[in-house]
């Protein structure tokens, strides 16, 4: 072995020895329980009771809300109609007997079609008897409360005027049963407010004002729109 070769071997041994000494001085390798990188937390951060959310006061984890409850549109109709100087119409069940038996008979085809498609559901016909034109004779507002059988705007809502012994239609529309009737009249008939429903939880539901023209109700304008949290009136 030459002097040059012996020097190289000696230097190599020194390097290996230095590496072993450095490794022994580092101590044990951390386990996954104490990892603090971007995808793990120390094992005792929250005692297993949360996903690492801090409540800002240095003691424990914040409670995450289980659910967010959307505002109930139905609770806002009374306030809206009060602002519009109107009352909410109250319905009762329309029966096959009594003073409105003839009206009940007009819906025999609709009832049969509904019961054929939804035999397990209990759809109802509703009626509200109100004198809309001040002649002392009640008109009849009829609502088909047939769950699952209605359109996107609501269920069928009809208004009838009694002429001698015959009920004559003066309005047919799709709306919800949240109907408002104004304290004031226009063209000899009370002004009505119909709620035309939107998608989902009533989002974009519109309150449409109806007035009588030639003794038949027609839509006039939109007086409020549900924005998901409240009814918004249009700016004048």
Secondary structure, 3 states (H helix, E strand, C coil): CCHHHHHHHHHHHHHHHHHHHHHHCCCCCCCHHHCCCCCCCCCCCCCCCCCCCECCCCCCECCCCCCCCCCCHHHHHHHHHHHCCEEECCCEECCCCCCCHHHHHCCHHHHHHHHHHCCCCCCEEEEEEECCCCCCCCEEEEEEECCCCCECCEEEEEEEEEECCEEEEEEEEEECCCCEEEEEEECCEEEEEEEECCECCCECCEEEEEEEECCEEEEEEEEEEECCCCEECCCC
